[in-house]
């Protein structure tokens, strides 16, 4: 007769844990940090007014408040 193989072995569990820590977890952490690293920034109010007072060219200021 055929011997039944267990549905989930310890090797399967070990491989899942390795995949979790080496692939999935770093991917999630990078995803969280990339949002703040490459985030979009808008400048309004006093910060925008200070740039105008410092005579920063309009070509620099315009993309900041679109």
C-alpha positions, 0 to 999 in steps of 0.5 A: 500500500501507499504510505500517506504523506502528512499534509504539512511537514516541518520542512514546509513550515521552515520554508514558510518562515524563511520566506516570511523573514527573507522576502515578505517582511523586507518587502513590507518594510521597504514599502512603508519607508518608500512612501515617506522617502519619495512622498509628494510634498506641497508647500502652502501658507507661511512657507510659500510666503517666505519663499516669495519674500526671499525672492526665489524664482517662480519656476521653483515655487510653482511646482510646490503648490500645484 
